[in-house]
Amino acid sequence: MGNTTVVASGVKQQADAGAKELYNLVDLKGGGELVELMKRARWTKNFKEIDDKIAEVKNFLYDEGRGKKIPIVDLVMMRSQERDSRKPKIGKDKRLKERDLALIDMNFPDAEANYFRNKPDRKYRVECWDINQRGTVGENILHMCVLLSTAIHADLAKRLIKAYPKLLNDIYLKDEYYGESALHFAIVNEDPAMVKFLLDHGADYHQRATGNFFTPDDQKESRTDSLEHEWVDLCEKTDYVGHVYYGEYPLSFAASLGQEECVRLLLAKGANPNLQDTNGNTVMHMLVIHDKKSSGAPLTEMFDLLLNMGGKLDIKNRQGLTPLTLSAKLPRKEMYEHILEKVRAVMWIYGNVTCAGYPLKYIDTISETGEINKDSVLSLVVYGEQENHLSMMDGLVVNLLKEKWVTFARFRFYRRFLAFITYFIIFLVAFALRPGEDKCPGTVQTFNQTGNGMTNTTSAPADPCFLLKACDTNDKIRWALEIIVLLAAIMYLCLAMKEIYHQGFTIFFTTLGGAPMKMLFLLSCVFVVMMLPGRATCSTQYEDVVAVLAILGTAPYFLFFCRGFKILGPFVVMIYKMVKGDLLRFFIIYVVFIIGFSQCEY
């Protein structure tokens, strides 16, 4: 009932009871002419007076309750007036005229194709209550009756539906609660009896509540109308946190709230558990999102029920996440482990020991096509930033990492470590053999001063290109080692480019974020290549500076390989966190003080 209170309070804030005639019939305070007559009829068992008053309601209806086809484009335009800053978008055809807008074929998602296949009028919506005589948020008296959900209001709602069956599928038409129907209210009110009554009388169990109130908080500002479809366009990025983000469909509402009886009623009527909402989430995704938030039946039991009734686990939402990978991202450990248990294939069981195989399609970082899958369980858990991600490292993820290490990574890791040691030694020797001045013999001029008999000698000026000379054996060795270092640096950079090609920029630089010493080493390889123009132009001072930066960036790369050893790995990770956290903050403050004192001293 808590959700009903939130919805009701939202309506009350916007409603002006004196502004609409329908509030004289039923108001949000629990009163109104129809309510009072219904109370009297229940007491006297005489329903003639209330039925006569209900007959007068036809003045608010289209064609005496038979309804009218309203172009969805008109509804979208009316809804968008509440968001003047974001006008409705027209698709690719900019030549559409206003009279043609009502003829646009509404493009429903693929998952809804079967449901709407036999609905040629899907570009229209049949509304029973006159849209110009609605409440301030687009409601009618049936909505208010089901919203308030007292015994009096429930009986009144049933009599209204029996008198005007088309009224049943009217929806809220204003942006805040757009698409919400009486069926949504009955589910939120935890009223299975009303849900059954509505379904038995033809309630649309695939109606979508897409209003602002049902949108995740971080997507509300991105809501934009389009004249090509009824639902709103939203940005893709979201954390799915919202007041009443329950997946838009009645089935998703019921499942998210743990209403098992309502779920069974909807499934029995034919509700499709695989329909996707604006974010691409099915009811299976919604159970993951609302894990541990339900006051009803455990969502793991609800998950099993829907899975047995045809719910699919391989449908991806707009962020490319299946229910399993979504549970890894959020994280939802209980639901994550439950889904893993459902997708595994048990090989054999012996006592308390179970041998099972897990499909790696959505678990491993390597997809079936050999590409990197950044939305895999392994990637989402390892790079997750929440504390709960640490608890999800146990079990399958750790075992998978160990198998990948033994099978693929260990040999390549040690081979690359040995190659780096060789590279570093060669670089170190070449740097040590680097002369600080010209040691090659030059031309010496001598002359005598006859005045005192002393002899002065004058040497020729030093050659700035002395690093290009090979005057002795040390210079020749240095030259050979420098060529090897240059070729090795180019090779390392080419390997990095190959990784970028296979992984993509996003994954590559995300990986570098977790291994800053590798990034520093690649930068040192760039410095090695940058030494080449300095040598060619005999810019000795420039080359010295770049060489120092190159050797300084090379040595810390040892820390990258230290992570592969249990005795050093945790300590290296701790150093990374200290550098990224405390030392970075100290450095920023230190620089601020240095700048201030240097100006004072100047």
Secondary structure as UniProt FT lines:
FT   HELIX           2..14
FT   TURN            17..19
FT   HELIX           22..25
FT   TURN            28..29
FT   HELIX           33..44
FT   HELIX           48..56
FT   HELIX           57..60
FT   HELIX           62..65
FT   STRAND          68..71
FT   HELIX           72..80
FT   TURN            81..82
FT   TURN            84..85
FT   TURN            94..95
FT   HELIX           98..103
FT   HELIX           110..112
FT   HELIX           113..116
FT   TURN            117..118
FT   TURN            120..123
FT   STRAND          124..127
FT   HELIX           131..133
FT   TURN            136..137
FT   HELIX           141..148
FT   HELIX           151..163
FT   HELIX           165..169
FT   HELIX           175..177
FT   TURN            178..179
FT   HELIX           182..188
FT   TURN            189..190
FT   HELIX           192..200
FT   TURN            201..202
FT   TURN            205..206
FT   HELIX           212..214
FT   HELIX           217..222
FT   TURN            227..228
FT   HELIX           250..256
FT   TURN            257..258
FT   HELIX           260..269
FT   TURN            273..274
FT   TURN            278..279
FT   HELIX           283..289
FT   TURN            290..292
FT   HELIX           299..308
FT   TURN            309..310
FT   TURN            318..319
FT   HELIX           323..329
FT   TURN            330..331
FT   HELIX           333..343
FT   STRAND          345..350
FT   TURN            351..352
FT   STRAND          353..357
FT   TURN            361..363
FT   TURN            368..369
FT   TURN            374..375
FT   HELIX           377..382
FT   HELIX           388..391
FT   TURN            392..395
FT   HELIX           396..404
FT   HELIX           405..409
FT   HELIX           410..432
FT   STRAND          444..448
FT   TURN            450..452
FT   STRAND          455..459
FT   TURN            464..465
FT   HELIX           466..468
FT   HELIX           473..503
FT   HELIX           505..514
FT   HELIX           516..536
FT   TURN            537..538
FT   HELIX           540..554
FT   TURN            555..556
FT   HELIX           557..562
FT   TURN            563..564
FT   TURN            566..568
FT   HELIX           569..578
FT   HELIX           579..583
FT   HELIX           584..601
//
